[in-house]
């Protein structure tokens, strides 16, 4: 039986604004399936985003949603979680919004280990605002601001999140659509700051500039570079050259921020 996405979509919001071939719709469907599988109360679930193509996602889903300032999704979401720790708080955004202008908020949300889930749709480009290169644009790739090739090294979002203190880090791709909901669901269930990076494609501002012939070619690239964590354990460094690991990359149990902050409040009350 086909999944009924309509019960989670706000009436009158479709069709969406994403270009044909964009993977953001695949991620949105995965998020909806994850919310449904966990039986989350829509009125107790907040989806927060900043600015960009990926950040338009919350506007389509019938939950409590915030479409905030560029790069500030983690800051707004932190405010929601601190005010209402019982809420399920999910952030959505792109690699530019999350790791460039929002990079400082991102690393401190990781450091605090606040109980939220951040879905970063990494399509290697600023799609909405003009096709500028992002911190995740591969070295040598073309963008509107690097027409002769990007000289910068790219961030590894997963390693950045782990290094900053996130306690659950996973990676999937838009090609492996049936895995997305499982990764997101596990991330939401984790008590702490969870990051799910979804490798995605932008056929319009990235694909055209970098001479991809079709969306199918871009999707096949995601299929070819992805290696599940378990399979990678049996591969040599040479075999893993140019590949990216997918699945749950890191998981650790540590004190969660809102819980620890509540203890501070209680100590302050006792000191009066």
C-alpha positions in Angstrom: 0.0 0.0 0.0 1.3 3.4 -1.0 2.3 5.8 1.8 -0.1 8.7 2.4 2.0 11.8 2.4 -1.0 14.1 2.0 -1.9 13.9 5.7 1.5 15.6 6.5 1.4 18.3 3.7 -0.2 21.7 4.3 -3.2 22.3 2.0 -2.5 24.6 -0.9 1.3 24.5 -0.6 2.1 22.3 -3.5 3.6 22.3 -6.1 6.9 23.0 -4.4 9.5 25.4 -5.6 12.4 22.9 -6.2 13.8 22.4 -9.6 13.1 19.2 -11.5 15.7 16.6 -10.4 16.5 18.3 -7.1 16.8 15.8 -4.3 15.2 18.0 -1.6 11.8 16.5 -2.2 13.3 13.0 -1.6 14.6 14.2 1.7 11.3 15.7 2.7 9.5 12.4 2.0 12.0 10.6 4.1 11.5 13.1 7.0 7.7 12.6 6.7 8.0 8.8 6.8 10.3 9.1 9.9 7.8 11.4 11.7 5.0 8.9 10.9 7.0 5.8 11.9 7.8 7.3 15.3 4.2 8.5 15.8 5.3 12.0 16.6 2.5 14.5 17.6 2.5 17.2 14.9 1.5 19.8 17.5 4.6 18.8 19.6 7.1 18.7 16.7 8.9 21.9 15.6 10.7 22.0 12.3 13.1 24.9 12.0 15.1 26.2 9.0 17.1 29.2 7.8 17.3 30.5 4.2 17.9 28.6 1.0 16.3 25.9 -1.2 16.6 23.2 1.5 15.3 25.7 4.1 12.0 25.9 2.3 11.1 22.4 3.4 9.3 23.2 6.7 6.8 25.3 4.8 5.3 22.3 3.2 4.9 20.1 6.3 2.0 20.4 8.7 3.9 20.6 12.0 4.9 23.6 14.1 7.4 25.3 11.8 9.8 28.3 11.8 11.4 29.8 8.7 14.1 32.0 10.2 17.1 34.2 9.2 19.9 33.0 7.1 22.2 30.7 9.0 20.3 31.1 12.3 18.2 27.9 12.3 20.3 26.3 15.1 20.0 29.5 17.3 16.2 29.7 16.9 15.8 25.9 17.4 17.9 26.2 20.6 15.4 28.8 21.9 12.5 26.5 21.1 14.1 23.5 22.8 15.1 25.6 25.9 11.6 27.0 26.2 9.9 23.7 25.6 12.3 20.7 26.3 9.4 18.3 25.7 9.1 19.2 22.0 10.6 17.3 19.2 12.9 19.8 17.4 14.2 19.1 13.9 16.3 21.5 11.9 16.5 21.4 8.1 18.9 23.3 5.8 21.6 23.3 3.2 25.4 23.1 3.4 25.7 26.9 2.8 23.1 27.8 5.5 24.4 25.3 8.0 28.2 25.4 7.6 29.0 28.9 6.2 26.9 31.7 7.6 25.4 29.3 10.2 28.6 27.5 10.9 29.2 29.1 14.3 25.7 28.3 15.5 26.1 24.8 14.2 29.3 24.0 16.1 28.0 25.4 19.4 24.8 23.3 19.1 27.0 20.3 18.6 29.1 21.4 21.6 26.2 21.8 23.9 24.7 18.4 22.9 21.2 19.8 23.0 18.5 17.3 22.1 17.7 18.3 18.5 18.2 16.7 15.0 19.8 18.7 12.2 19.2 17.4 8.7 21.8 19.0 6.4 21.1 18.6 2.7 24.6 18.9 1.1 24.4 19.7 -2.6 27.8 21.4 -2.7 26.5 24.8 -3.6 24.4 27.8 -2.7 21.4 26.9 -4.9 18.9 29.7 -4.2 21.1 32.7 -3.8 23.1 32.6 -7.0 25.2 29.5 -7.3 28.1 30.6 -5.1 30.5 28.1 -3.8 29.9 26.8 -0.3 32.3 25.3 2.3 31.3 21.9 0.9 32.0 22.6 -2.8 34.6 20.2 -3.9 38.0 21.5 -4.8 38.2 22.3 -8.5 34.4 22.5 -8.9 32.8 25.5 -10.6 30.4 27.9 -9.1 29.3 31.4 -9.9 32.0 32.8 -7.7 34.6 30.2 -8.7 34.2 30.1 -12.5 37.7 28.7 -13.0 37.4 26.1 -10.3 37.2 26.2 -6.5 40.6 26.5 -4.9 39.3 25.8 -1.3 39.3 22.4 0.4 35.9 21.2 1.4 34.4 20.6 4.8 33.6 17.1 5.8 30.3 17.8 7.6 30.2 14.5 9.5 33.8 14.9 10.9 33.1 18.6 11.7 30.0 17.5 13.7 31.8 14.8 15.6 34.8 17.1 16.3 32.4 19.8 17.7 30.7 17.4 20.0 27.6 16.0 18.3 26.7 12.6 19.8 24.9 11.1 16.8 26.2 11.6 13.3 24.9 9.8 10.2 25.1 10.2 6.4 22.9 9.1 3.6 22.3 10.1 0.0 19.3 11.2 -2.1 19.9 8.1 -4.3 19.4 5.8 -1.3 15.9 7.1 -0.6 14.7 4.2 1.5 17.5 4.6 4.0 16.8 8.3 4.7 13.7 7.8 7.0 15.5 5.2 9.0 18.6 7.4 9.7 16.3 10.4 10.6 14.2 8.3 12.9 17.2 6.9 14.7 18.6 10.5 15.0 15.3 11.8 16.5 15.2 9.0 19.0 18.8 9.7 20.2 19.0 11.9 23.3 21.4 14.6 22.3 22.4 16.6 19.3 22.1 14.5 16.1 23.3 15.4 12.7 22.1 13.6 9.5 24.0 14.7 6.4 22.2 13.8 3.2 24.3 14.1 0.0 22.1 15.7 -2.5 22.2 17.2 -6.0 21.5 20.6 -7.5 21.1 20.0 -11.2 20.5 23.7 -12.0 23.3 25.7 -10.3 25.9 22.9 -9.7 25.1 20.3 -12.4 25.1 22.6 -15.4 28.3 24.4 -14.4 30.1 21.2 -13.8 29.1 19.5 -17.0 26.8 16.8 -15.7 24.7 15.6 -18.7 21.6 14.7 -16.7 20.0 14.3 -13.3 20.4 10.5 -13.8 24.2 11.0 -14.1 24.3 13.0 -10.9 22.2 10.4 -9.0 24.4 7.6 -10.3 27.4 9.5 -9.0 25.9 9.4 -5.5 25.3 5.7 -5.9 28.9 5.1 -7.0 30.7 7.0 -4.2 28.5 5.8 -1.3 29.9 2.9 0.8 28.0 1.6 3.8 30.0 1.6 7.1 30.0 -2.1 7.4 31.2 -2.7 3.9 34.0 -0.1 4.4 35.4 -2.2 7.3 36.4 -4.8 4.7 37.9 -2.4 2.2 41.5 -1.1 1.8 42.4 2.6 1.9 43.0 2.4 -1.9 39.5 1.0 -2.4 38.0 3.8 -0.3 39.7 6.5 -2.2 37.1 9.0 -3.5 34.3 7.2 -1.6 32.1 8.5 1.3 30.8 6.4 4.2 27.1 6.1 4.7 25.0 4.9 7.6 25.5 5.7 11.3 29.0 7.0 11.6 29.1 7.9 15.3 27.0 7.5 18.4 27.8 8.3 22.0 25.8 8.8 25.2 26.6 12.0 27.0 24.6 14.4 29.3 22.0 16.4 27.3 22.0 20.2 27.6 18.4 21.0 28.6 18.5 18.3 31.3 21.8 19.7 32.7 20.4 23.3 32.4 17.4 22.3 34.5 19.7 21.2 37.2 21.4 24.6 37.2 18.0 26.2 37.7 17.2 23.9 40.6 20.6 24.8 42.2 19.9 28.5 41.7 16.5 28.1 43.4 18.1 26.4 46.4 20.6 29.1 46.8 18.0 31.8 47.5 
